[in-house]
Amino acid sequence: MNDTPAQDTSAADSTPSLRAYLGLYAAGFVEREQMIATVAGWPFETEEGLDEGHPEPTHQDNTLSVLAAARLLGQVTREDVEEIQHRIDSRPDGRADGPERRP
């Protein structure tokens, strides 16, 4: 008999990953308009622990830096990022991570 209690991973698994979603888009599993609308409404996290040597926080999957990295990797186009930024700026709650931060 195994007396080890089952781990509750529902909280960790319930947070979607922007990095994974953009990977699905790059692989062709998500249409462009759907991706733009979804990313523009994404609940971005505030970036923590930024280091000049590592501009993308590797432990965070839901920051604007992830979107910028996807652009550099060719997963999204410059036009995609511009449209996402336009929609973020048009949101009722304002910009995603303050007026200084843009992907």
N, C-alpha and C positions, 0 to 999 in steps of 0.2 A: 504494500500500500504506500502511496506517495503522499507524505504529509506536507509537501510544499504548497503553499497557497497559490492560486492562480493569480497572475499579474493582471491588473486592470490597465490595458493599453488603450482603452477607448478615448481617453482625454488626449493622449499624444497622437493617436491616429486621426482624431477628428479635425485637427488643424490642417487645412489644405496647404500644399506646397506650391508656391508660385514657380519655383525652379522646375518642379515636375510638370506642372501645367504647360509651361512654355516648351518643355521637351516634347510633350504630346502634340503641341501645335507645330513644332518644327518637323515632327515625324509625319505630319499630315492627318492626324486624328481629329483635329479641331479646325473649323472654318475660320477664316480671317476675321470676319465681322463678329463672330461669337467670341473669339479671343480678345479682340479690342474691347468689346463691351464688358467682358468678364474682368480683364486686367484693370480697366479704368475704374471699376467698382471694387477692386480688391482691398481688403483690410490690411494695408501696409503696416509693418511694424517699424518702430523707431530703431535706427541702427545703433548697435552697441559695440564698443571695443574696436573702433576703427584704427587701423595701423597703416601707416604710409606704405609699408612693404606688402601689405595685403589689403588692397582697397575694398575688396568684397568680403563682408563678414561670412566666413565659411560655415558658421554654426547657425545662421539665420537664413531661412528660405523665403521670407516674405518681405523683402525690403526693395526699395527702388534700385539699389545696387545690383540686385539680381536681374532686374529688367535691363539695366545698362550692360551687364555682362552678356545677357542674351543677345543684345545688339552687336556687341563686339564679336561674339561667336557666330554671328550670321543666322541666329534662330529667328530673329525679327528684323524688319527693315527700319531704316531711318524714318520712313513715312509712317510705319506702324507706331513707333515711339512718339512721333509728333502728334498723331491722332489720339493716342492714349493720354498724352500730356494735356492736350486740349480738353478732353473729356474730364480728366481729373480736375483741371482748373475750373471747369464749369459745374462741378459738383456743389450741392448746397452747403456741404460742410467745408468747402474751400479746398486748398491744396492738400496733397497726400501727406507730406512731411515738412511742411513749412515753405515759405516763398523762396528760400535760398536753395532748396534741394530739388534738382531736376535730373531725370535719367539721362 
